Amino acid sequence: MVYVNRKEHFNAAHKLFNPNWSKEQNAEVFGPCANENWHGHNFELIVTVAGEPDPNTGFVIDLKKLSILIKEEIIKKVDHKNLNLDVPFLVGKMTSCEVIIKEFWDILAPKIGGIQPSASLYKLTLYETPRNFVEYMG
């Protein structure tokens, strides 16, 4: 099995806030991430696809096509957006990286086979900061 990675970047704002809690409880749990006026990050998304190299191309997946898929299905929808308000698949959900990455998976996983039938989405990695990141393997 060979694992191929593609990294994409986006900027976005969000707020971690539970509407069922008081302002004080939100501040206690989420700290500055509950800022009423939002806060932003320079996110890095790494998409890992697994498979065997195609004997005709040597590719597990065409990285140019994978990049186009990620940009069309994810990046264009989240870049320079407020994740809580502007992104339909996140509205009404907690916009923690743990929730965001699962939503990204649900969008990308079924579409990888359309690029390369023998390949599959193996892992997503989402960096919120250089030191804080999450990984999800479905």
Legacy VTK file of the C-alpha trace (Angstrom):
# vtk DataFile Version 3.0
C-alpha trace
ASCII
DATASET POLYDATA
POINTS 138 float
0.000 0.000 0.000
1.284 3.472 -0.912
0.066 6.638 0.810
-0.063 9.864 -1.175
-0.556 13.244 0.492
-1.844 16.564 -0.780
-1.685 19.701 1.388
-4.044 22.633 0.919
-4.397 25.863 2.872
-7.311 28.064 3.891
-8.002 30.975 6.205
-11.182 31.072 8.235
-12.784 32.508 11.338
-14.881 30.666 13.880
-16.074 30.690 17.457
-16.384 27.842 19.901
-19.597 28.472 21.790
-22.303 26.248 23.194
-25.626 28.163 23.005
-27.024 26.081 25.878
-24.387 27.459 28.250
-23.973 30.864 29.843
-21.418 33.317 28.517
-19.352 32.613 31.638
-19.380 28.831 31.165
-18.403 29.219 27.503
-15.524 31.484 28.523
-14.434 29.001 31.188
-14.426 26.019 28.808
-13.345 27.618 25.531
-11.335 30.623 26.752
-10.525 33.151 24.023
-11.923 30.755 21.405
-15.389 31.825 22.627
-14.684 35.450 21.683
-17.999 37.048 20.697
-16.311 38.658 17.700
-14.778 35.407 16.432
-11.115 34.527 15.908
-9.229 33.195 12.904
-6.674 30.631 11.820
-4.459 29.783 8.891
-5.543 26.164 8.488
-3.574 23.435 6.715
-5.467 20.400 5.419
-3.537 17.275 4.461
-5.461 14.657 2.506
-3.928 11.164 2.485
-5.047 8.697 -0.166
-4.097 5.000 -0.077
-3.747 2.544 -2.901
-1.402 0.721 -5.213
0.286 2.552 -8.084
-1.511 2.165 -11.393
0.698 0.118 -13.747
0.072 2.562 -16.622
0.754 5.837 -14.789
2.642 4.869 -11.653
0.127 6.993 -9.706
-1.945 5.967 -6.712
-4.058 8.989 -7.673
-3.512 11.906 -10.029
-2.473 14.670 -7.596
-3.652 17.403 -9.942
-7.150 15.897 -9.976
-7.038 15.383 -6.204
-6.087 19.042 -5.719
-8.985 20.168 -7.911
-11.392 17.974 -5.918
-10.188 19.358 -2.567
-10.352 22.956 -3.795
-13.826 22.569 -5.313
-15.422 20.562 -2.505
-13.717 22.072 0.555
-11.394 25.050 0.084
-13.741 27.229 -1.988
-16.456 26.668 0.610
-14.380 27.515 3.712
-11.595 29.895 2.641
-12.010 33.418 4.023
-15.340 32.432 5.562
-16.874 32.446 8.998
-17.203 28.710 9.598
-20.119 29.165 12.005
-22.185 31.357 9.679
-21.052 31.050 6.054
-20.495 27.310 5.530
-23.775 25.395 5.071
-22.389 22.014 6.162
-21.143 23.538 9.456
-24.034 25.837 10.377
-25.504 24.812 13.718
-22.543 22.580 14.578
-19.663 23.122 16.971
-16.798 24.281 14.771
-14.033 22.497 16.641
-11.374 20.916 14.452
-12.692 17.517 15.539
-16.109 18.278 14.028
-14.749 20.107 10.976
-12.473 17.226 9.955
-15.316 14.704 10.144
-17.448 16.921 7.891
-14.551 17.172 5.417
-14.238 13.374 5.450
-17.932 12.909 4.684
-17.551 15.164 1.644
-14.279 13.790 0.260
-14.386 10.043 1.005
-17.112 9.110 -1.493
-15.503 11.182 -4.272
-11.962 9.743 -4.268
-13.054 6.652 -6.203
-14.340 8.923 -8.956
-10.761 10.000 -9.597
-9.126 6.600 -9.114
-11.384 3.596 -8.428
-8.600 1.591 -6.776
-7.726 4.416 -4.323
-9.437 5.380 -1.103
-9.300 8.186 1.408
-7.037 6.991 4.210
-6.592 9.958 6.532
-7.245 13.668 6.928
-5.018 15.912 9.010
-6.169 19.419 9.897
-3.743 21.918 11.424
-5.406 24.787 13.244
-2.037 26.118 14.435
1.481 24.761 13.942
1.143 22.982 17.303
-2.560 22.028 17.327
-3.892 19.543 14.815
-6.332 16.653 14.507
-6.267 13.478 12.428
-9.218 11.428 11.272
-9.269 8.042 9.558
-12.975 7.563 9.065
LINES 1 139
138 0 1 2 3 4 5 6 7 8 9 10 11 12 13 14 15 16 17 18 19 20 21 22 23 24 25 26 27 28 29 30 31 32 33 34 35 36 37 38 39 40 41 42 43 44 45 46 47 48 49 50 51 52 53 54 55 56 57 58 59 60 61 62 63 64 65 66 67 68 69 70 71 72 73 74 75 76 77 78 79 80 81 82 83 84 85 86 87 88 89 90 91 92 93 94 95 96 97 98 99 100 101 102 103 104 105 106 107 108 109 110 111 112 113 114 115 116 117 118 119 120 121 122 123 124 125 126 127 128 129 130 131 132 133 134 135 136 137
